[in-house]
Amino acid sequence: MNTTALWLVVVIAGACIELIGRLRPNSVASLRRGLSMSAEHTSGRILLIVFWLFVGVHLFARYTLPHH
């Protein structure tokens, strides 16, 4: 239950950052722009891949595998 609430907080925070970034593009970068800036460097690409693997494995384990 707590983990699901944490994932919802992360999604809502991302949506708020994106909304603020689109409303005030000169002061806050949108998620798309921030991710594209970080993907320009090799270390940023590696961090993005590790993040997606982390999220994918945890969501897969949380919502598809049977609980003990």
N, C-alpha and C positions, 0 to 999 in steps of 0.2 A: 504494500500500500504506500509506504513512504517513498519507495523508489519510483513508483509511478507519478507521485506528486512532484518529485524532484525533476523528472523528465518533462513534466508539464511546465514547471517553472522555467526550465532551460528553453523550451519552445516559445513560451510567452515572452521571455527576455529577448530572444532572437527576433521575434516579430516586432517588439517595441523598438529595438535598435534599428531594424530595417525601416520602420515607419518614421522615426526621427531622422534617419539618414536621407530619406526621400523628401521630407518636409524642409529640412535645413541642410542641403547638400554641401554648403561651404563650411559648416562647423563640425558635422559628424559624417563619417564615411558609412555608406550602406554596407550590408554584409557582402553583397556581390563585389563591391569595390575593394573592401578590406581583404577578402579572400583572393581576389585577383592580384592585389599588391603583394600579398604574402607568397603567392605561387610564382612570382617572378624570380625568386631565389631558390636554389636547391634545398636549403634547409627548410624553407617554408613549404615546399612540396612534400618533403619527407614528413614534416609535422602534420600536414593535412591528410596524408595517407595513413599515418598512425592514428590520427583522430577518427577517421572514418572506419578504420579497422576496429578500434576500441568501441565506438558506438554500435557498429554492426554486430559485433560479437556479443556485446552485452544485451542489446535488444533481442537478438536471436535467442540467446540463452534465457532471457527473462520471459519472453512471450511464446516461444515455440516448444521448448523442451519441457517434459513433464516434471513436476516438482516431486521431491522425495517425501 
